[in-house]
Amino acid sequence: MARYLFAFEVVSTGSKGEFSWNAATEEEAREQVQAKIADFEFTEVEDIRVGDLLATKETTGDQYYECEGCSA
């Protein structure tokens, strides 16, 4: 399992940002993160364009990462 950080854009407004998601693969993370970004941006899934993968961090071992509830 890893945490994948993606760039994204809200198509209707041109707003850009970054969002991360835990998943087994980059493809899985990319599919799932779009809906979560849409939820946080109060828009439709189709209005979110997930862009480049910016970083990947392993989530196993003694490394620290914030859960959604901790960072929201």
mmJSON file of the N, C-alpha and C atoms, coordinates in Angstrom:
{"data_MODEL":{"atom_site":{
"group_PDB":["ATOM","ATOM","ATOM","ATOM","ATOM","ATOM","ATOM","ATOM","ATOM","ATOM","ATOM","ATOM","ATOM","ATOM","ATOM","ATOM","ATOM","ATOM","ATOM","ATOM","ATOM","ATOM","ATOM","ATOM","ATOM","ATOM","ATOM","ATOM","ATOM","ATOM","ATOM","ATOM","ATOM","ATOM","ATOM","ATOM","ATOM","ATOM","ATOM","ATOM","ATOM","ATOM","ATOM","ATOM","ATOM","ATOM","ATOM","ATOM","ATOM","ATOM","ATOM","ATOM","ATOM","ATOM","ATOM","ATOM","ATOM","ATOM","ATOM","ATOM","ATOM","ATOM","ATOM","ATOM","ATOM","ATOM","ATOM","ATOM","ATOM","ATOM","ATOM","ATOM","ATOM","ATOM","ATOM","ATOM","ATOM","ATOM","ATOM","ATOM","ATOM","ATOM","ATOM","ATOM","ATOM","ATOM","ATOM","ATOM","ATOM","ATOM","ATOM","ATOM","ATOM","ATOM","ATOM","ATOM","ATOM","ATOM","ATOM","ATOM","ATOM","ATOM","ATOM","ATOM","ATOM","ATOM","ATOM","ATOM","ATOM","ATOM","ATOM","ATOM","ATOM","ATOM","ATOM","ATOM","ATOM","ATOM","ATOM","ATOM","ATOM","ATOM","ATOM","ATOM","ATOM","ATOM","ATOM","ATOM","ATOM","ATOM","ATOM","ATOM","ATOM","ATOM","ATOM","ATOM","ATOM","ATOM","ATOM","ATOM","ATOM","ATOM","ATOM","ATOM","ATOM","ATOM","ATOM","ATOM","ATOM","ATOM","ATOM","ATOM","ATOM","ATOM","ATOM","ATOM","ATOM","ATOM","ATOM","ATOM","ATOM","ATOM","ATOM","ATOM","ATOM","ATOM","ATOM","ATOM","ATOM","ATOM","ATOM","ATOM","ATOM","ATOM","ATOM","ATOM","ATOM","ATOM","ATOM","ATOM","ATOM","ATOM","ATOM","ATOM","ATOM","ATOM","ATOM","ATOM","ATOM","ATOM","ATOM","ATOM","ATOM","ATOM","ATOM","ATOM","ATOM","ATOM","ATOM","ATOM","ATOM","ATOM","ATOM","ATOM","ATOM","ATOM","ATOM","ATOM","ATOM","ATOM","ATOM","ATOM","ATOM","ATOM","ATOM","ATOM"],
"id":[1,2,3,4,5,6,7,8,9,10,11,12,13,14,15,16,17,18,19,20,21,22,23,24,25,26,27,28,29,30,31,32,33,34,35,36,37,38,39,40,41,42,43,44,45,46,47,48,49,50,51,52,53,54,55,56,57,58,59,60,61,62,63,64,65,66,67,68,69,70,71,72,73,74,75,76,77,78,79,80,81,82,83,84,85,86,87,88,89,90,91,92,93,94,95,96,97,98,99,100,101,102,103,104,105,106,107,108,109,110,111,112,113,114,115,116,117,118,119,120,121,122,123,124,125,126,127,128,129,130,131,132,133,134,135,136,137,138,139,140,141,142,143,144,145,146,147,148,149,150,151,152,153,154,155,156,157,158,159,160,161,162,163,164,165,166,167,168,169,170,171,172,173,174,175,176,177,178,179,180,181,182,183,184,185,186,187,188,189,190,191,192,193,194,195,196,197,198,199,200,201,202,203,204,205,206,207,208,209,210,211,212,213,214,215,216],
"type_symbol":["N","C","C","N","C","C","N","C","C","N","C","C","N","C","C","N","C","C","N","C","C","N","C","C","N","C","C","N","C","C","N","C","C","N","C","C","N","C","C","N","C","C","N","C","C","N","C","C","N","C","C","N","C","C","N","C","C","N","C","C","N","C","C","N","C","C","N","C","C","N","C","C","N","C","C","N","C","C","N","C","C","N","C","C","N","C","C","N","C","C","N","C","C","N","C","C","N","C","C","N","C","C","N","C","C","N","C","C","N","C","C","N","C","C","N","C","C","N","C","C","N","C","C","N","C","C","N","C","C","N","C","C","N","C","C","N","C","C","N","C","C","N","C","C","N","C","C","N","C","C","N","C","C","N","C","C","N","C","C","N","C","C","N","C","C","N","C","C","N","C","C","N","C","C","N","C","C","N","C","C","N","C","C","N","C","C","N","C","C","N","C","C","N","C","C","N","C","C","N","C","C","N","C","C","N","C","C","N","C","C","N","C","C","N","C","C"],
"label_atom_id":["N","CA","C","N","CA","C","N","CA","C","N","CA","C","N","CA","C","N","CA","C","N","CA","C","N","CA","C","N","CA","C","N","CA","C","N","CA","C","N","CA","C","N","CA","C","N","CA","C","N","CA","C","N","CA","C","N","CA","C","N","CA","C","N","CA","C","N","CA","C","N","CA","C","N","CA","C","N","CA","C","N","CA","C","N","CA","C","N","CA","C","N","CA","C","N","CA","C","N","CA","C","N","CA","C","N","CA","C","N","CA","C","N","CA","C","N","CA","C","N","CA","C","N","CA","C","N","CA","C","N","CA","C","N","CA","C","N","CA","C","N","CA","C","N","CA","C","N","CA","C","N","CA","C","N","CA","C","N","CA","C","N","CA","C","N","CA","C","N","CA","C","N","CA","C","N","CA","C","N","CA","C","N","CA","C","N","CA","C","N","CA","C","N","CA","C","N","CA","C","N","CA","C","N","CA","C","N","CA","C","N","CA","C","N","CA","C","N","CA","C","N","CA","C","N","CA","C","N","CA","C","N","CA","C","N","CA","C","N","CA","C","N","CA","C","N","CA","C","N","CA","C"],
"label_alt_id":[null,null,null,null,null,null,null,null,null,null,null,null,null,null,null,null,null,null,null,null,null,null,null,null,null,null,null,null,null,null,null,null,null,null,null,null,null,null,null,null,null,null,null,null,null,null,null,null,null,null,null,null,null,null,null,null,null,null,null,null,null,null,null,null,null,null,null,null,null,null,null,null,null,null,null,null,null,null,null,null,null,null,null,null,null,null,null,null,null,null,null,null,null,null,null,null,null,null,null,null,null,null,null,null,null,null,null,null,null,null,null,null,null,null,null,null,null,null,null,null,null,null,null,null,null,null,null,null,null,null,null,null,null,null,null,null,null,null,null,null,null,null,null,null,null,null,null,null,null,null,null,null,null,null,null,null,null,null,null,null,null,null,null,null,null,null,null,null,null,null,null,null,null,null,null,null,null,null,null,null,null,null,null,null,null,null,null,null,null,null,null,null,null,null,null,null,null,null,null,null,null,null,null,null,null,null,null,null,null,null,null,null,null,null,null,null],
"label_comp_id":["MET","MET","MET","ALA","ALA","ALA","ARG","ARG","ARG","TYR","TYR","TYR","LEU","LEU","LEU","PHE","PHE","PHE","ALA","ALA","ALA","PHE","PHE","PHE","GLU","GLU","GLU","VAL","VAL","VAL","VAL","VAL","VAL","SER","SER","SER","THR","THR","THR","GLY","GLY","GLY","SER","SER","SER","LYS","LYS","LYS","GLY","GLY","GLY","GLU","GLU","GLU","PHE","PHE","PHE","SER","SER","SER","TRP","TRP","TRP","ASN","ASN","ASN","ALA","ALA","ALA","ALA","ALA","ALA","THR","THR","THR","GLU","GLU","GLU","GLU","GLU","GLU","GLU","GLU","GLU","ALA","ALA","ALA","ARG","ARG","ARG","GLU","GLU","GLU","GLN","GLN","GLN","VAL","VAL","VAL","GLN","GLN","GLN","ALA","ALA","ALA","LYS","LYS","LYS","ILE","ILE","ILE","ALA","ALA","ALA","ASP","ASP","ASP","PHE","PHE","PHE","GLU","GLU","GLU","PHE","PHE","PHE","THR","THR","THR","GLU","GLU","GLU","VAL","VAL","VAL","GLU","GLU","GLU","ASP","ASP","ASP","ILE","ILE","ILE","ARG","ARG","ARG","VAL","VAL","VAL","GLY","GLY","GLY","ASP","ASP","ASP","LEU","LEU","LEU","LEU","LEU","LEU","ALA","ALA","ALA","THR","THR","THR","LYS","LYS","LYS","GLU","GLU","GLU","THR","THR","THR","THR","THR","THR","GLY","GLY","GLY","ASP","ASP","ASP","GLN","GLN","GLN","TYR","TYR","TYR","TYR","TYR","TYR","GLU","GLU","GLU","CYS","CYS","CYS","GLU","GLU","GLU","GLY","GLY","GLY","CYS","CYS","CYS","SER","SER","SER","ALA","ALA","ALA"],
"label_asym_id":["A","A","A","A","A","A","A","A","A","A","A","A","A","A","A","A","A","A","A","A","A","A","A","A","A","A","A","A","A","A","A","A","A","A","A","A","A","A","A","A","A","A","A","A","A","A","A","A","A","A","A","A","A","A","A","A","A","A","A","A","A","A","A","A","A","A","A","A","A","A","A","A","A","A","A","A","A","A","A","A","A","A","A","A","A","A","A","A","A","A","A","A","A","A","A","A","A","A","A","A","A","A","A","A","A","A","A","A","A","A","A","A","A","A","A","A","A","A","A","A","A","A","A","A","A","A","A","A","A","A","A","A","A","A","A","A","A","A","A","A","A","A","A","A","A","A","A","A","A","A","A","A","A","A","A","A","A","A","A","A","A","A","A","A","A","A","A","A","A","A","A","A","A","A","A","A","A","A","A","A","A","A","A","A","A","A","A","A","A","A","A","A","A","A","A","A","A","A","A","A","A","A","A","A","A","A","A","A","A","A","A","A","A","A","A","A"],
"label_entity_id":["1","1","1","1","1","1","1","1","1","1","1","1","1","1","1","1","1","1","1","1","1","1","1","1","1","1","1","1","1","1","1","1","1","1","1","1","1","1","1","1","1","1","1","1","1","1","1","1","1","1","1","1","1","1","1","1","1","1","1","1","1","1","1","1","1","1","1","1","1","1","1","1","1","1","1","1","1","1","1","1","1","1","1","1","1","1","1","1","1","1","1","1","1","1","1","1","1","1","1","1","1","1","1","1","1","1","1","1","1","1","1","1","1","1","1","1","1","1","1","1","1","1","1","1","1","1","1","1","1","1","1","1","1","1","1","1","1","1","1","1","1","1","1","1","1","1","1","1","1","1","1","1","1","1","1","1","1","1","1","1","1","1","1","1","1","1","1","1","1","1","1","1","1","1","1","1","1","1","1","1","1","1","1","1","1","1","1","1","1","1","1","1","1","1","1","1","1","1","1","1","1","1","1","1","1","1","1","1","1","1","1","1","1","1","1","1"],
"label_seq_id":[1,1,1,2,2,2,3,3,3,4,4,4,5,5,5,6,6,6,7,7,7,8,8,8,9,9,9,10,10,10,11,11,11,12,12,12,13,13,13,14,14,14,15,15,15,16,16,16,17,17,17,18,18,18,19,19,19,20,20,20,21,21,21,22,22,22,23,23,23,24,24,24,25,25,25,26,26,26,27,27,27,28,28,28,29,29,29,30,30,30,31,31,31,32,32,32,33,33,33,34,34,34,35,35,35,36,36,36,37,37,37,38,38,38,39,39,39,40,40,40,41,41,41,42,42,42,43,43,43,44,44,44,45,45,45,46,46,46,47,47,47,48,48,48,49,49,49,50,50,50,51,51,51,52,52,52,53,53,53,54,54,54,55,55,55,56,56,56,57,57,57,58,58,58,59,59,59,60,60,60,61,61,61,62,62,62,63,63,63,64,64,64,65,65,65,66,66,66,67,67,67,68,68,68,69,69,69,70,70,70,71,71,71,72,72,72],
"pdbx_PDB_ins_code":[null,null,null,null,null,null,null,null,null,null,null,null,null,null,null,null,null,null,null,null,null,null,null,null,null,null,null,null,null,null,null,null,null,null,null,null,null,null,null,null,null,null,null,null,null,null,null,null,null,null,null,null,null,null,null,null,null,null,null,null,null,null,null,null,null,null,null,null,null,null,null,null,null,null,null,null,null,null,null,null,null,null,null,null,null,null,null,null,null,null,null,null,null,null,null,null,null,null,null,null,null,null,null,null,null,null,null,null,null,null,null,null,null,null,null,null,null,null,null,null,null,null,null,null,null,null,null,null,null,null,null,null,null,null,null,null,null,null,null,null,null,null,null,null,null,null,null,null,null,null,null,null,null,null,null,null,null,null,null,null,null,null,null,null,null,null,null,null,null,null,null,null,null,null,null,null,null,null,null,null,null,null,null,null,null,null,null,null,null,null,null,null,null,null,null,null,null,null,null,null,null,null,null,null,null,null,null,null,null,null,null,null,null,null,null,null],
"Cartn_x":[0.859,0.0,0.901,0.469,1.226,0.245,0.776,-0.015,0.458,-0.482,-0.18,-0.684,0.182,-0.166,-0.326,-1.517,-1.832,-2.104,-1.771,-2.239,-3.64,-4.496,-5.834,-6.278,-7.298,-7.895,-9.409,-10.083,-11.532,-11.792,-12.307,-12.434,-13.274,-14.414,-15.338,-14.781,-13.875,-13.345,-11.874,-11.173,-9.741,-8.908,-9.557,-8.856,-7.987,-6.769,-5.841,-5.439,-5.062,-4.635,-3.943,-3.732,-3.107,-3.943,-3.994,-4.758,-4.102,-4.077,-3.448,-4.455,-4.097,-4.987,-4.17,-4.591,-3.954,-4.557,-3.701,-4.176,-3.026,-3.375,-2.373,-1.572,-2.216,-1.543,-1.887,-1.075,-1.35,-2.676,-2.949,-4.178,-5.412,-5.353,-6.455,-6.644,-5.546,-5.614,-6.189,-5.748,-6.22,-7.734,-8.248,-9.684,-10.484,-9.998,-10.751,-10.644,-9.521,-9.305,-10.204,-10.593,-11.422,-12.744,-13.396,-14.666,-14.467,-13.384,-13.134,-12.83,-12.071,-11.787,-13.093,-13.945,-15.23,-16.051,-16.026,-16.737,-16.195,-14.892,-14.28,-14.468,-14.54,-14.693,-16.154,-17.095,-18.531,-18.897,-18.455,-18.745,-18.962,-19.238,-19.458,-18.127,-18.114,-16.904,-16.377,-17.269,-16.87,-16.163,-16.307,-15.7,-14.262,-13.789,-12.441,-11.532,-10.387,-9.364,-8.165,-7.924,-6.768,-5.556,-4.522,-3.343,-2.178,-0.996,0.249,0.364,1.047,1.434,2.637,2.516,3.572,4.519,3.996,4.827,4.157,4.975,4.491,5.227,4.497,5.112,4.577,5.459,5.047,4.353,3.32,2.568,2.793,3.716,4.013,5.217,5.407,6.551,6.253,7.283,7.135,6.988,6.654,6.474,5.121,5.063,3.838,3.136,1.815,1.008,-0.315,-0.934,-2.201,-3.364,-4.336,-5.565,-6.443,-7.466,-8.353,-8.964,-9.415,-10.026,-9.063,-7.799,-6.78,-6.395,-6.439,-5.94,-7.051,-8.303,-9.407,-9.796],
"Cartn_y":[-1.174,0.0,1.231,2.234,3.482,4.649,5.836,7.06,7.806,8.068,8.7,10.139,11.079,12.5,12.915,13.431,13.836,15.328,15.908,17.248,17.074,18.076,18.02,19.407,19.426,20.682,20.538,21.584,21.667,22.341,21.579,22.035,23.303,23.363,24.495,25.813,25.754,26.995,27.236,26.196,26.322,26.226,26.006,25.89,24.63,24.758,23.626,23.345,22.105,21.736,20.392,19.872,18.574,17.779,16.46,15.593,14.23,13.576,12.256,11.192,9.932,8.804,7.551,6.731,5.443,4.371,3.559,2.45,1.487,0.333,-0.681,-0.317,0.363,0.739,2.181,2.759,4.118,4.17,3.16,3.128,3.123,2.313,2.249,3.591,4.201,5.506,6.562,6.556,7.54,7.424,6.194,5.98,6.459,6.183,6.485,7.941,8.58,9.933,10.949,10.708,11.661,11.939,10.899,11.081,11.845,11.586,12.272,13.75,14.044,15.452,16.167,15.531,16.138,16.445,15.535,15.74,16.962,17.071,18.194,19.518,19.468,20.687,21.036,20.22,20.447,20.542,19.55,19.526,18.087,17.91,16.589,15.917,14.602,13.843,14.223,14.431,14.768,16.119,16.945,18.278,18.239,17.07,16.934,16.227,16.835,16.215,15.893,14.598,14.168,14.213,14.917,15.128,14.234,14.836,14.116,13.547,12.438,11.875,12.681,13.313,14.178,13.467,12.507,11.8,10.508,9.574,8.314,8.056,7.722,7.41,6.078,5.211,3.931,4.188,3.42,3.619,2.499,1.617,0.525,0.891,0.14,0.397,1.479,2.206,3.216,4.63,4.762,6.081,6.653,7.952,8.638,9.219,9.124,9.843,10.195,11.273,11.717,11.06,10.649,10.123,11.297,11.028,12.089,12.874,12.191,12.851,13.721,13.351,14.109,15.387,15.349,16.484,17.382,16.961,17.756,18.874],
"Cartn_z":[0.0,0.0,0.0,-0.74,-0.82,-0.866,-0.592,-0.673,-1.915,-2.825,-4.101,-4.098,-4.442,-4.486,-5.949,-6.275,-7.64,-7.725,-8.869,-9.204,-9.777,-9.59,-10.186,-10.599,-11.458,-11.905,-11.891,-11.422,-11.534,-12.879,-13.821,-15.207,-15.32,-14.635,-14.776,-14.261,-13.287,-12.707,-13.034,-13.471,-13.726,-12.465,-11.328,-10.051,-10.053,-9.516,-9.468,-8.033,-7.769,-6.43,-6.427,-5.224,-5.027,-4.044,-4.242,-3.353,-3.356,-2.205,-2.122,-1.725,-2.031,-1.779,-1.541,-0.577,-0.308,-1.195,-1.81,-2.644,-2.893,-3.423,-3.735,-4.98,-5.951,-7.189,-7.557,-8.425,-8.898,-9.658,-10.465,-11.246,-10.342,-9.29,-8.33,-7.634,-7.224,-6.558,-7.49,-8.729,-9.705,-9.925,-9.979,-10.165,-8.961,-7.762,-6.548,-6.108,-6.376,-5.878,-6.576,-7.795,-8.535,-7.817,-7.326,-6.617,-5.313,-4.618,-3.345,-3.572,-4.604,-4.929,-5.268,-6.063,-6.424,-5.175,-4.203,-2.95,-2.203,-2.087,-1.384,-2.125,-3.448,-4.247,-4.525,-3.998,-4.181,-5.663,-6.424,-7.853,-8.306,-9.567,-10.144,-10.482,-10.489,-10.809,-12.191,-13.141,-14.504,-14.588,-13.555,-13.523,-12.99,-12.597,-12.027,-13.016,-13.295,-14.134,-13.235,-13.032,-12.241,-13.161,-12.714,-13.548,-13.183,-13.168,-12.95,-11.548,-11.456,-10.161,-9.677,-8.514,-8.002,-7.046,-6.279,-5.3,-4.889,-4.437,-3.894,-2.594,-1.546,-0.254,0.234,0.675,1.241,2.579,2.875,4.118,5.116,4.847,5.769,6.628,7.679,8.558,9.566,9.95,10.995,10.445,9.153,8.57,8.975,9.103,9.505,8.286,8.254,7.279,7.939,7.462,8.034,7.326,8.099,7.511,7.098,6.331,5.851,7.004,8.046,9.182,9.961,9.968,10.697,9.952,8.638,7.861,7.34,7.489,6.946,7.89],
"occupancy":[1.0,1.0,1.0,1.0,1.0,1.0,1.0,1.0,1.0,1.0,1.0,1.0,1.0,1.0,1.0,1.0,1.0,1.0,1.0,1.0,1.0,1.0,1.0,1.0,1.0,1.0,1.0,1.0,1.0,1.0,1.0,1.0,1.0,1.0,1.0,1.0,1.0,1.0,1.0,1.0,1.0,1.0,1.0,1.0,1.0,1.0,1.0,1.0,1.0,1.0,1.0,1.0,1.0,1.0,1.0,1.0,1.0,1.0,1.0,1.0,1.0,1.0,1.0,1.0,1.0,1.0,1.0,1.0,1.0,1.0,1.0,1.0,1.0,1.0,1.0,1.0,1.0,1.0,1.0,1.0,1.0,1.0,1.0,1.0,1.0,1.0,1.0,1.0,1.0,1.0,1.0,1.0,1.0,1.0,1.0,1.0,1.0,1.0,1.0,1.0,1.0,1.0,1.0,1.0,1.0,1.0,1.0,1.0,1.0,1.0,1.0,1.0,1.0,1.0,1.0,1.0,1.0,1.0,1.0,1.0,1.0,1.0,1.0,1.0,1.0,1.0,1.0,1.0,1.0,1.0,1.0,1.0,1.0,1.0,1.0,1.0,1.0,1.0,1.0,1.0,1.0,1.0,1.0,1.0,1.0,1.0,1.0,1.0,1.0,1.0,1.0,1.0,1.0,1.0,1.0,1.0,1.0,1.0,1.0,1.0,1.0,1.0,1.0,1.0,1.0,1.0,1.0,1.0,1.0,1.0,1.0,1.0,1.0,1.0,1.0,1.0,1.0,1.0,1.0,1.0,1.0,1.0,1.0,1.0,1.0,1.0,1.0,1.0,1.0,1.0,1.0,1.0,1.0,1.0,1.0,1.0,1.0,1.0,1.0,1.0,1.0,1.0,1.0,1.0,1.0,1.0,1.0,1.0,1.0,1.0,1.0,1.0,1.0,1.0,1.0,1.0],
"B_iso_or_equiv":[0.0,0.0,0.0,0.0,0.0,0.0,0.0,0.0,0.0,0.0,0.0,0.0,0.0,0.0,0.0,0.0,0.0,0.0,0.0,0.0,0.0,0.0,0.0,0.0,0.0,0.0,0.0,0.0,0.0,0.0,0.0,0.0,0.0,0.0,0.0,0.0,0.0,0.0,0.0,0.0,0.0,0.0,0.0,0.0,0.0,0.0,0.0,0.0,0.0,0.0,0.0,0.0,0.0,0.0,0.0,0.0,0.0,0.0,0.0,0.0,0.0,0.0,0.0,0.0,0.0,0.0,0.0,0.0,0.0,0.0,0.0,0.0,0.0,0.0,0.0,0.0,0.0,0.0,0.0,0.0,0.0,0.0,0.0,0.0,0.0,0.0,0.0,0.0,0.0,0.0,0.0,0.0,0.0,0.0,0.0,0.0,0.0,0.0,0.0,0.0,0.0,0.0,0.0,0.0,0.0,0.0,0.0,0.0,0.0,0.0,0.0,0.0,0.0,0.0,0.0,0.0,0.0,0.0,0.0,0.0,0.0,0.0,0.0,0.0,0.0,0.0,0.0,0.0,0.0,0.0,0.0,0.0,0.0,0.0,0.0,0.0,0.0,0.0,0.0,0.0,0.0,0.0,0.0,0.0,0.0,0.0,0.0,0.0,0.0,0.0,0.0,0.0,0.0,0.0,0.0,0.0,0.0,0.0,0.0,0.0,0.0,0.0,0.0,0.0,0.0,0.0,0.0,0.0,0.0,0.0,0.0,0.0,0.0,0.0,0.0,0.0,0.0,0.0,0.0,0.0,0.0,0.0,0.0,0.0,0.0,0.0,0.0,0.0,0.0,0.0,0.0,0.0,0.0,0.0,0.0,0.0,0.0,0.0,0.0,0.0,0.0,0.0,0.0,0.0,0.0,0.0,0.0,0.0,0.0,0.0,0.0,0.0,0.0,0.0,0.0,0.0],
"pdbx_formal_charge":[null,null,null,null,null,null,null,null,null,null,null,null,null,null,null,null,null,null,null,null,null,null,null,null,null,null,null,null,null,null,null,null,null,null,null,null,null,null,null,null,null,null,null,null,null,null,null,null,null,null,null,null,null,null,null,null,null,null,null,null,null,null,null,null,null,null,null,null,null,null,null,null,null,null,null,null,null,null,null,null,null,null,null,null,null,null,null,null,null,null,null,null,null,null,null,null,null,null,null,null,null,null,null,null,null,null,null,null,null,null,null,null,null,null,null,null,null,null,null,null,null,null,null,null,null,null,null,null,null,null,null,null,null,null,null,null,null,null,null,null,null,null,null,null,null,null,null,null,null,null,null,null,null,null,null,null,null,null,null,null,null,null,null,null,null,null,null,null,null,null,null,null,null,null,null,null,null,null,null,null,null,null,null,null,null,null,null,null,null,null,null,null,null,null,null,null,null,null,null,null,null,null,null,null,null,null,null,null,null,null,null,null,null,null,null,null],
"auth_seq_id":[1,1,1,2,2,2,3,3,3,4,4,4,5,5,5,6,6,6,7,7,7,8,8,8,9,9,9,10,10,10,11,11,11,12,12,12,13,13,13,14,14,14,15,15,15,16,16,16,17,17,17,18,18,18,19,19,19,20,20,20,21,21,21,22,22,22,23,23,23,24,24,24,25,25,25,26,26,26,27,27,27,28,28,28,29,29,29,30,30,30,31,31,31,32,32,32,33,33,33,34,34,34,35,35,35,36,36,36,37,37,37,38,38,38,39,39,39,40,40,40,41,41,41,42,42,42,43,43,43,44,44,44,45,45,45,46,46,46,47,47,47,48,48,48,49,49,49,50,50,50,51,51,51,52,52,52,53,53,53,54,54,54,55,55,55,56,56,56,57,57,57,58,58,58,59,59,59,60,60,60,61,61,61,62,62,62,63,63,63,64,64,64,65,65,65,66,66,66,67,67,67,68,68,68,69,69,69,70,70,70,71,71,71,72,72,72],
"auth_comp_id":["MET","MET","MET","ALA","ALA","ALA","ARG","ARG","ARG","TYR","TYR","TYR","LEU","LEU","LEU","PHE","PHE","PHE","ALA","ALA","ALA","PHE","PHE","PHE","GLU","GLU","GLU","VAL","VAL","VAL","VAL","VAL","VAL","SER","SER","SER","THR","THR","THR","GLY","GLY","GLY","SER","SER","SER","LYS","LYS","LYS","GLY","GLY","GLY","GLU","GLU","GLU","PHE","PHE","PHE","SER","SER","SER","TRP","TRP","TRP","ASN","ASN","ASN","ALA","ALA","ALA","ALA","ALA","ALA","THR","THR","THR","GLU","GLU","GLU","GLU","GLU","GLU","GLU","GLU","GLU","ALA","ALA","ALA","ARG","ARG","ARG","GLU","GLU","GLU","GLN","GLN","GLN","VAL","VAL","VAL","GLN","GLN","GLN","ALA","ALA","ALA","LYS","LYS","LYS","ILE","ILE","ILE","ALA","ALA","ALA","ASP","ASP","ASP","PHE","PHE","PHE","GLU","GLU","GLU","PHE","PHE","PHE","THR","THR","THR","GLU","GLU","GLU","VAL","VAL","VAL","GLU","GLU","GLU","ASP","ASP","ASP","ILE","ILE","ILE","ARG","ARG","ARG","VAL","VAL","VAL","GLY","GLY","GLY","ASP","ASP","ASP","LEU","LEU","LEU","LEU","LEU","LEU","ALA","ALA","ALA","THR","THR","THR","LYS","LYS","LYS","GLU","GLU","GLU","THR","THR","THR","THR","THR","THR","GLY","GLY","GLY","ASP","ASP","ASP","GLN","GLN","GLN","TYR","TYR","TYR","TYR","TYR","TYR","GLU","GLU","GLU","CYS","CYS","CYS","GLU","GLU","GLU","GLY","GLY","GLY","CYS","CYS","CYS","SER","SER","SER","ALA","ALA","ALA"],
"auth_asym_id":["A","A","A","A","A","A","A","A","A","A","A","A","A","A","A","A","A","A","A","A","A","A","A","A","A","A","A","A","A","A","A","A","A","A","A","A","A","A","A","A","A","A","A","A","A","A","A","A","A","A","A","A","A","A","A","A","A","A","A","A","A","A","A","A","A","A","A","A","A","A","A","A","A","A","A","A","A","A","A","A","A","A","A","A","A","A","A","A","A","A","A","A","A","A","A","A","A","A","A","A","A","A","A","A","A","A","A","A","A","A","A","A","A","A","A","A","A","A","A","A","A","A","A","A","A","A","A","A","A","A","A","A","A","A","A","A","A","A","A","A","A","A","A","A","A","A","A","A","A","A","A","A","A","A","A","A","A","A","A","A","A","A","A","A","A","A","A","A","A","A","A","A","A","A","A","A","A","A","A","A","A","A","A","A","A","A","A","A","A","A","A","A","A","A","A","A","A","A","A","A","A","A","A","A","A","A","A","A","A","A","A","A","A","A","A","A"],
"auth_atom_id":["N","CA","C","N","CA","C","N","CA","C","N","CA","C","N","CA","C","N","CA","C","N","CA","C","N","CA","C","N","CA","C","N","CA","C","N","CA","C","N","CA","C","N","CA","C","N","CA","C","N","CA","C","N","CA","C","N","CA","C","N","CA","C","N","CA","C","N","CA","C","N","CA","C","N","CA","C","N","CA","C","N","CA","C","N","CA","C","N","CA","C","N","CA","C","N","CA","C","N","CA","C","N","CA","C","N","CA","C","N","CA","C","N","CA","C","N","CA","C","N","CA","C","N","CA","C","N","CA","C","N","CA","C","N","CA","C","N","CA","C","N","CA","C","N","CA","C","N","CA","C","N","CA","C","N","CA","C","N","CA","C","N","CA","C","N","CA","C","N","CA","C","N","CA","C","N","CA","C","N","CA","C","N","CA","C","N","CA","C","N","CA","C","N","CA","C","N","CA","C","N","CA","C","N","CA","C","N","CA","C","N","CA","C","N","CA","C","N","CA","C","N","CA","C","N","CA","C","N","CA","C","N","CA","C","N","CA","C","N","CA","C","N","CA","C","N","CA","C","N","CA","C"],
"pdbx_PDB_model_num":[1,1,1,1,1,1,1,1,1,1,1,1,1,1,1,1,1,1,1,1,1,1,1,1,1,1,1,1,1,1,1,1,1,1,1,1,1,1,1,1,1,1,1,1,1,1,1,1,1,1,1,1,1,1,1,1,1,1,1,1,1,1,1,1,1,1,1,1,1,1,1,1,1,1,1,1,1,1,1,1,1,1,1,1,1,1,1,1,1,1,1,1,1,1,1,1,1,1,1,1,1,1,1,1,1,1,1,1,1,1,1,1,1,1,1,1,1,1,1,1,1,1,1,1,1,1,1,1,1,1,1,1,1,1,1,1,1,1,1,1,1,1,1,1,1,1,1,1,1,1,1,1,1,1,1,1,1,1,1,1,1,1,1,1,1,1,1,1,1,1,1,1,1,1,1,1,1,1,1,1,1,1,1,1,1,1,1,1,1,1,1,1,1,1,1,1,1,1,1,1,1,1,1,1,1,1,1,1,1,1,1,1,1,1,1,1]
}}}
